[in-house]
Amino acid sequence: MDHICLVVAPLDWPAVIDSGVLDVVQGPVTRSGARGDGQSIYVRDPDGNTVELRWYPQDLDQPPLDGELVRDPATRERAAADFGHVVHTIPEAVLRPGSVADVAAVVRWAAGAGKQVAAQGARHSVYGRAQVGHGVVVDMSGHNTIHHVGADRIVVDAGATWRHVLTAALRDGRTPPILPE
């Protein structure tokens, strides 16, 4: 036997490593175990033995949200298509954020769980660029407010479509300097 594995509560590995308390041999990395994939590091104990410390993403509590983290198959399926219908990748969950704080909380939560995050608006990205299979899609379509049309900028939420931006600009007698096809 070359090491023993201890399952621990979810930890922020960079903070643990930066603390200097442990003699880290390897990691953090994703390793498979009896409960699936976990995040682990190898450390040396005071006697020089190698000990693996591992936590599992499913042990992470979902952060409190103003919006909702949706896991039903129909919602996940809708988030799985790209604009050209070339790539089809089903996410583990879809965040419908109620606030900017929701996006930040889910990004932190997903990073701690070793999951990816991708933002989607109207899903016009091609070849799967706004998709993620092992992680969370952030559905920005509900955040589409046009806040301000100024002489040199237009302030909008992340889910605003180009059509809404152009309509608001033209209504104020302005034309954006770039008009995509």
Secondary structure by P-SEA (a helix, b strand, c coil): ccbbbbbbcccaaaaaaaccccccccccbbbbccccbbbbbbbbcccbbbbbbbbbccccccccccccccccaaaaaaacccccccbbbbccbbbbcccaaaaaaaaaaaaaacbbbbbbccccccccccccccbbbbbcccccccccccccbbbbcccccaaaaaaaaaaaccccccccc
